[in-house]
Amino acid sequence: KMGEFLNLTQLKTSLKEAILLDYYTAGFWWAKEMNFSLIQLSGFMDLLNFALENLSGKHMTLGDNLKELERAMSGKRETESEGRGDLNLFSTEQAKAIIDYLITSLFKHYKAYEYLFHGRREEPVISNE
């Protein structure tokens, strides 16, 4: 279901899509285990997408992405979507847990994600050999 929601159509043949599905699915289940409300779950998934989009679409460095995450968590950024910039729906303990989760799930593996999105890939050579 998550793959369909994310419009991932090549899960069986695309390592990139499989990694993205794993990233979002793991985040979703982590948030469910934290007993987030529906609004909090939505805000958390927005943060996951925000951090990943900063890396994949905006080519942000790790430091810049961390600064943007700080702004997003404090509600100082305006989102593209209708003023949903106020993410102060998390308690201090929840915010700390979210930051810890993002550090272990994305930021510790930042170079690998950079390579996934921006690394040059060789075309596979298929031959009779």
Disulfide bonds with the S-S distance in Angstrom:
none
